[in-house]
Structures are given as C-alpha cells and as structure tokens.
C-alpha cells in the first residue's frame, strides 16, 4: 500500500514537472522571436567609442523596440539581431532614466511584434518567464515566480544615485545582457522589461502598465519624458486594523529611504513614514504615486498625508524636475 502511494506521488510530481516544463517551453517559443540582441554606440569627444549592449523587445510592426535606458545611455545608433538571424540598424528615439526605459527604432522588421500585457494583473507567486541575451548568449530563457510587486530600488548609474520605482521582483536569474529583455506571463504577454542594473543575478523588471505605456508614448512622440521627482525608496505595506478603520484604506506606501537633499527630504519625510495619500489620492503602491509625477507636477505643491508612529501628519512636498543625472 505504501509503495503504491509512493508510486502515485512520483507520477504526480512527474506530471507537475512536465506541465511546468511545457508551459515554459511554450512561452519561450512564443516570446523569443520578438526579443533582439542590441548593441548601441557613439563616438565621444575624446575619440573613444561608447558601447552599450543588451536586449530589446519589438512592440510595433514598424520597427520600434523598447529596452532599458541604462543600455543606451550615451549612445545614438546601433543594430539589433533577432533570433531568426535577421539584423537591422537602429537609432535612439528617446530614454527616460527614472523608469529605466528607452525606445529605439529600425526599419520594418520581418518578425511580428510582441503582445504587451498588463503587470497590474500579476500576483506574487505567479509563474513568469524571462527571455534575453545575457553575456551575448542569444535567446536565453530563465523561469521563476513573482517574488514581489511595487518595489522601489536605489541604484548607481554613471556615478549618480537614482531610484527606479514600481519594479517587479522575480527569482528568474538575470545577468548583464538580460537588460532590456522580456518578462512574460504564461499567456506569452510581455508584462515587464527586465533590468539587471541593480546587480547580476537579481531578478527585477520594469512593469508594463498604464504609467509605463504613458512613458513609452512620450518617448515616441517627444523623445523624452518630463518627470517630477520626490526621491523616495518605498515599498507597499498593509495597514494595521486601527489605521484601516480611521482612513478607510487597507494599504499604504512605507518609506524605506529618503535621498538626502531631495524634495522628500526637504518636505520632512523620513524612513518609516507611511504615505497614505498624495494630492488627495490614496497611495497604495509605487505606481499610484508615480502616476502623479509627470510634467504638470514639477514645481507644484503636493499635499501628503502620512502616518508616523501612529500619528497623522500633513506635509507638503514640491517635486523637482527629474534630470538625466540626478544626484
């Protein structure tokens, strides 16, 4: 009897593993054709060549690809190579360092564009598949689960400190070259653009959602995104029952770090504070705050309702414009 149970359990494990493998293989086969290896370059004043390499995802039929801003920083032209071996020349359309997104353009490709999804539908524990070109290895695939949502991380880029907000954290391993590649759900929809800027092996992705679609649209039309900047590192947090009853909302945004000299610092915000509302709107994750910080918020007072050690505070921050190299 015991042996029969062990055999049945073994068959179940094999079936589950086969199902997992089939899902990953199906998504990889569907997504890989849309992901290109890119190399971008520009000649500096001293005559030296600046080269950036990574991955990019084709998202329009007329040759526009989305990648990471840090992949193309300081470059202007380059080329893309797709999994089928086709190649096209690229030019930089625009980049947004705050979201770590950029758009490049080439001639009309012979491959079809990827289907963009919505990261708002993701849940912690959900299976995702990452496709990119780490270390020049084309069409590399890793799989894992969503480990966290709504993260905000501080990173160093070109000697300057900045914050990338509302990232997806996964346990799908990423390495240099994965940056700019696709993070896909089990329906083969692109729900994120992978970024390895925070360190080799740490799985992070910029979500595809209403805010990032707005950023991509601005890059397509203007080549840049005018952004307001607060200077917070934050994470979503569930409020305690007393705060829920008092405020009528279940979640807030806990401040992990305030960057020195930033608008948040000048407003008196501190690590440990929980931001409840901004501009009169409930704040529950990084995106809900980020969507308020476009060009019309620059230099304008932003009312903040904050919980600090259980006490309610009302503070006012005046966002700066996000420059390409914020300190």
Buried (B, 14 or more C-beta within 10 A) or exposed (E): EEEEEEEEEEEEEEEEEEEEEEBBEBBBEBBBBBBBBBBBBBEEEEEEEBEBBBBBBBBBEEBBBBBBBBBBBBBBBBBBBBBEEEBBEBEBBBBBBBBBBBBBBBEEBEBEBBBBBBBBEBEEEBBBBBBBBBEEEBBBBBBBBBBBBBBBBBBEBEEEBBBBBBBBBBBBBBBBBBBBBBBBBEEBBBBBBBBBBBEEEBBBBBBBBEBBEBBBEBBBEEEEBBBBBBBBBBBBBEBEEEBBEBBEBEBBBBBBBBBEEBBBBBBBBEEEBBBBBBBEEBBBBBBBBBBBBBEEBBEEEBEBBBBBEEEEBEBEBBBBEBEBEBE
